[in-house]
Amino acid sequence: MLNIKNVEFNDSLEIGTSNFEHMMKLRIDKLALVSRFFNEEEKLSVLNRLDKLDEREWKNYKVERKTPKRLHPYNNAVCIFSKKSGSMLVRIEYSPIAEGTGGIRFDIRPQQLSGKGVTRLLKWLGDRLGSTFFLLLARAWVTQLDVALDLYGCKLNDYVWGLHGSSVSESYENKMGLPGLRLGSPRAINSILLYEKVDAKELNKTDLVQVGKYITEKGRRKKEFFIKINEEEHAGFLRIEAKIQPESSGKGIRGQKVKGLMQDNLRSLMSPFLRLKVYSKALEGQLKNALFMHNRPDSNSVAAWVRHIREGGPKTRLSRKVKNIIEDNEIELFDKYDVWTHWDGCVAKLGDIIGNLSAALPTKAQLEVSQKYQSTKRRKRKVSLEPQRPLGRERHKVK
């Protein structure tokens, strides 16, 4: 059994090989856009239609309403799935809780579709939500962008990894999953995830039996899905996923904050892999030896070693020798600049619509338009079949 998160069913853009002959692929794994309504008429026109989108059956898509989790910035959400593959294609969230939050958010999963498929999906949404939908896309700014670089035949433990300018890292390996590593804070503008996957594109995801099991991660219990798969029958690869969360900065015209990345500037994005550092596996042994020799006690007596162990060793800065060892073991796993010459091809897979939209800045009056919306759709309450627990003994005492 293997966690389905570690199984790849979609294809990516082939971009050549690494300096160590790993076949490489690149793609956009996730694109989150936030936009705002410029007037009340726009808001009511789009969101009233969005409320009704799940009231009928559609030929190619399945629409479901979702209840956002507690502390989520939006009150309402609608998800659109592919009827053919069962995969989620886009999640639309609206009716923000806090003032200043954009009125609508689009979480697009372009890896599930071809460029023509993304264009077809957006045109379908435009036909249902009205022409304002395309204006919303044109005004949108990027809040999250995940770029996936895959190296076939590469494993996480083949190298030692680092992120320039960050000392934060976290290893993880879920039960019945493959190993992974996070470099940088998950809240940072740029962080990187490294994790192993198996390529199972030849399998039909809808034909596989998924078994749901509860696992505990970071003290929290959550449900994950697993499938039976023979890893040896499928190509394995290492995914290097750059997670970008652009930050607003400075003041633009009309006094509003300048968004870190507008959707029409995606092609001009700087490579998020430039800060990635890769080191040879030999670094681990050399560092262990260097640190042992550096931190050993001055005396060779047993008493000196016991004191050294109890105190945890001297807390000193890294020596120049240790820094040199790290620098000498750095390698160029792949040409970061050559990889990024294929970025235009990834953006092209977002389809014709997103690639041809131009941003429109709001006026001061438009900035003051309330983005909140009271949905007319009532959520269905889940009825628990479990017996209710008594509220307290005192309430059930017979006088």
ABEGO torsion letter per residue (X at the ends): XBBAAABBABBBBBAEBBAAGBBBBBBBABBBBBBBBABAAAAAAAAAAAAAAAABBBAABBBBBBBBBBGBABABBBBBBBAAAGBBABBBBBGBABBGBBABBBBBBAAABBAAAAAAAAAAAAAAAEAAAAAAAAABBBABBBBBBBBBGBBAAABBBBBBGBABBBBBBBBGBBBBBBBEBAABABBBBBBBBBBAAABBAAABBBBBBBBBBGGBBBBBBBBBBBAAABBBBBBBBBBBBBBBBEBBBGGBBBBABBAAAAAABBBAAAABBBBBAAAAAAAAAAAAAAABBABABAAAAAAAAAAGEBBBBBBAAAAAAAAAABBBABBAAAAAAAAAAAAAAAEAAAAABBBBBBBAAAAABBABBBBABBBBBBBBABBBBBAEAAAABBX
